[in-house]
Amino acid sequence: VDTYGTSDAARVLGVSPKRVRQMVAAGTLAAVEMNPLRIEQAAVHALRDKRRSDKRAKAAPPEPPPAADLMALVEQLLDMQRQATEAQTRLEITSSAADEMRAERDALASEVADLRAQLARRRRGLFRRG
C-alpha cells in the first residue's frame, strides 16, 4: 500500500502538516501507521477530490427558478407596489383631511373667543347702575 507522510499529505491537500494530524485525530483521514504517521495515498487523493468538488459546488451559481415562479414573484411585487401606492394615497388624503379639520377647529376656536368677548361686554352692560 502506497502511503504519504504528514508533510507529503499536507502538500497534496494544500494544508499544513499540523492540520493533517488534526484530520487524522478527528477521523477525517485514516492513518495506516501512527508512529511515524503514514496515510494511504488513495485516502489523501479521495479527500482532496472531495474538497475540490465541494468548493466547486459552493462556487457554482444557483440555478434560476422556472419562469412560472419568476412570473409569480413579479405579480407579487406588482401587487405589493399597488398596495403601497394605495396606502400612500390614503395617508395623503387622511393628512389633508386632518389639516382641514385643524383649520376648521382653529376658526371655530377664534369664533368662540369672539363670542365670549361679546357676551362679557353685554353682561357688564346689563348690571350697570344708572
Disulfide bonds with the S-S distance in Angstrom:
none
